[in-house]
Amino acid sequence: MSTSTRTGTRTATGRADAQGGGRTGRIVSGLAVALGCVLFLGGFVWGALLYRPYTVPTGSMTPTVDAGDKILAQRIDGSEVRRGDIVVFTDPLWGDVPMVKRVVAVGGDKVACCDRQGRLTVNGEPIDEPYRLDTEGPASPTPFLATVPRGNLFMMGDNRATSEDSRFRLGDADHGSVPRSAVSARVDAKVWPLGRVGMVDRPRAFAALPGGGPSGTGPIRAVGVSIAAGVVLIFAGAAYGPVAERARRRRAAR
């Protein structure tokens, strides 16, 4: 009689523990899924508010970005642009379509090419440009000299042999430059094709000049972490229930 009573007590206690553990598991699972949804959807909304996707139309920025690459560019005001930034801009004199180029000089700069070593110079300071496609040749096949008007930006492609940029518009009133107001975004990352996914490098080529080099990377890493963490939590939370139930049944079967 006493043995049977003890066995019954253990069985009832084990069932209560399992039920309590099941409730706790369901709560944890639900919280994980809920938090995952917040991070996932919040990351997407955050990214959509800050970034715009673009498809690069030509190879003028090869090798940094190639024709057909999908890029993400942070929405910015033109006043935030610095030398070395890769920007998206639209200007009627350039065809009134979005274009992607690198800023090599800003308002008040005197930009020229080339010095005796074939380098671009900005305000007499030689610029080493490791991002160019042809790093062995001169920084521009065609020599040029221009003073950038205040409030404007001088643009060049990284593939200097094929890029139609500010060098080809030196006869314009603004000496080939575009107003800062024409800039709508700054390129932060490549997202397609998969083999080229990654952040766009921030070169130190212009660091010696007053104002320094390019802007820092935007919050795209934080956006990506939020989305990835959300996915992990959603799947982990959804999987926890079935796994915990299977474990509970195994324990009960013993």
Sequence and secondary structure as in RCSB ss.txt:
>XXXX:A:sequence
MSTSTRTGTRTATGRADAQGGGRTGRIVSGLAVALGCVLFLGGFVWGALLYRPYTVPTGSMTPTVDAGDKILAQR
IDGSEVRRGDIVVFTDPLWGDVPMVKRVVAVGGDKVACCDRQGRLTVNGEPIDEPYRLDTEGPASPTPFLATVPR
GNLFMMGDNRATSEDSRFRLGDADHGSVPRSAVSARVDAKVWPLGRVGMVDRPRAFAALPGGGPSGTGPIRAVGV
SIAAGVVLIFAGAAYGPVAERARRRRAAR
>XXXX:A:secstr
 HHHHHHHHHHHHHHHHHHHHHHHHHHHHHHHHHHHHHHHHHHHHHHHHHEEEEE  SSTTTTTS TT EEEEEE
  GGG  TT EEEE  GGGTSS EEEEEEEETT EEEE  TTS EEETTEEE  TTSS SSS S SS EEEE  T
TEEEEE SSTTT  SGGGGTTSTTTT EEGGGEEEEEEEEEESGGG EE     TTTTSTT S     THHHHHH
HHHHHHHHHHHHHHHHHHHHHHHHHHHH 
